[in-house]
């Protein structure tokens, strides 16, 4: 069971992602060439230089639900309607974190608590959002100011460590608690219409709609083990050929109902509009099982299931795009669905043919890694969990192949020309080297539950510092079921992203000049709000005047919202060095200053900074996801970056 199952509730409102944009350009990590001008708004594409990194829900409320197959839309149906969905009130909000400046396509939410409040402000439930990255990023918005606000994405995870009020007057909440395992709930939400222009009221804010449902032990936490309809993105990973985007769904065990999540499927006209009108859209099931994608379908080739009421004024806000289809009176569809693919199609033409907008994966086969973002220390191992299915049911005995990839990673990240020019120039680092810093299983076979694992290991030595002025290294793993037919449409975002931390031996007596200043200076450059309003990390005297707070922040676990650094891109060796220095004392009782060291920076990799950074960007597009995507498409077009094994 997941958020697609009943009982479930739907919500809508706003989110705020107040992220710093200085660290989006990898070249700004080079300390000697950094100048204060790079911290200015709209300089080099930096549109929010003083961002705090927070992610939080704003003015969100429950707008609908489903209980026992009955739709709930008013407080008379269930008192949960209208209740507020908020974040923590006794601690900091969550944080939004990129894996790395050269991998900004897996932005994760860390340290976020979600609470549901009744009219009196009492928390009826509260849970911890398990850190997860967005998926299914695409260009959802048709018009508006060019920039990241034209992109939309989905977050799916669980709320664990749940606490519930002793009394629940809502039948839906009572049933939701009873249906869930492991003190957890399943949550999915779509974000879109984000404002990154400081001249508009919704600056750093965007729209959110979502769903909370039961979580059942053994199910994936970050996607649904169900039906998967994958858009044709062979020309661009974020522009689907059919104009609609991916759908996941679930067929009831007795085939009496089909539930589809269309919350991130339809385009919007502009940031504050409703869904774009593309004409009537229907869902059906094919009578055959074609081994290739279809462009059109005849009425005789399928069984219609129903129309998607996406243009109804309240449909999206009350359902978050989750649509139920009652199949009890459709015996043909019930007989076909267990072994035949779903299709989304437009209205039939005069010749009886209809345009296929979206089709279920070929032969219904699909594989997904549950977690797909990893941070790994030297000399450690982690497990990549994979789930394979065929028409939504576990696919046993399936062979999965894994290979190295760079996916959409690489480039400068920022994309803008740097003014004034950097002295010394900062090259754009290569990623994926040295190749032997990580190892992983090249294949796996699923068990009876469609489950398989790949072992991921980091070498004892770690990657070293191959990127010169930036510690750690990025790696990627592509995975896919073997034996798929030509033309199989895969999601190009479904690959594993890995940040391998550099190995750092903690010195017995670390000093400011020898060990701490290079680290703190880099973070001081990249997070101006810290230097200007909290503690100037580039100044020894200022740092030692804030020892208590720094000791606290650097000692917090990674899942804590106040973990430092907020980017979570610092290896344990560097963190332990900082903590040892903060807790040490010289003759004056303060952490040792040491002697200035005039050591040259490590040699930068050889890629020239001018190459992939020179992409056509509007002034508002620098330093964000749009720039990152345009860089990737340029590299893919010029064969500068290895592909994922899938269509770019």
C-alpha angles and dihedrals in degrees: 000000000000142000087299091066127082134280091057139140131212128214140184137189140100136313129202122214106182098179128166112241101196092086092054091086112068092207091067088068090074104097102200094056098044117113130183092248089073089068095060124108114264091003109132089349096303102145101167108025095160095052117148096211094238125148118193143153118248129195092347120161139173109263104172147349149179128241122175092342091307118122115232120203108145136052087246088062090050132340091234089081109101096018115138124249109208143159129247120314097191099050144026123297122257123279129236111219135181116215091232139334087258092050112047097147096088104054108177133206113224131185099008122151120198122205133181114213130198124219091278092054094253116146109239092181137005130183142170116250107232105232110262139163126234119258136192096040112183143155097269102160118079100199143006137084108345112250143072094323088078090066127083131190145173133240119200125177142117135272107226135177086048122192121194134194115254091240124044113185090181112091089204093056091044090053092044092056092048093049096052132088133211095017088288141123131199116240132186128175138173123219124200144139093054117181117220097159112098091211094068127077094237094058109158089003134101143169124279132189122176153156136231121200141151124303118213123200116261097025123117114269100210104040139019121262091224144082116341125200110188123197123229104256098159092124096044131358091227102038112068117210093225095049093242129086139225123312130196123193147165132231115211113248090249092042090240094128140022121208121194129187107220095161094116097029108086127062124240123222096225136345095279101032130099124253116308115258109242094160129260115338124198137186124220143157124242120238091216132045105235119197093216137051115270126224096191136013133201121229088241090059096061148031115239116230103182150295122280108234093210094141095057105114095236101032099094097039094047098042105026083228096300108137128189122206118198108220100177092106095041106077093168094056091045091055094046103043099073091064109015131076128255122235136194110212142172129238116301118260124226091273090056095252123127130199114251108227097178135002135196115254115283111279086358091275121149139158128190136175109231097213110029102174121074137179112194134186124215115274093021136108134211135187125239110209118211131187123197126193143173116211088344097306125108112275108219124201093016118155117227122195123204127196137170117269141167091213110183093330126117136051126097094294093218101064099196130112109258116240121218094030117249119259111224093026115243115225119216106251124237115238131213095044134154089033094202095061088092133028131196141178111271094209144014138184123220123238127224090287092054089251127139138160137215119206115229118195134179119214122248091248095044120210096303112217102304092156092061104213095031123065122224129025138246124237134174137204123202117202134185143159111265124240097031116158122254111272094034106155112227128180105253090209092062101098135105119262117201133188108197110199120225117249114252124184108213110236118230092232111022118191134201096245097038101044117000109042096065091052097043093044091055093052091043089057094047098045108043092172088066094051095042101044111015116025131338100235092192093061120076095203092051093046095052089049088062100045098129094054094044093049089052096047096046091048095055119106118253094255093059114102091227095052111137127254094035090210092064089215097121118101123235092251092059092044092050090049091053093047092049090050093047090052096046128088135203129202090293092051093250130107109280118273097197125185126308112261121209098204121156119238117258113273111275120234116264103249109117115240093225097064115074093013093070100086127140107263135165113233091257094051101068122105098022148079094288092058091045092053094047090051091051093050090050092051092046091050093051094040092240093133127048113243129239095250087260132085111292 
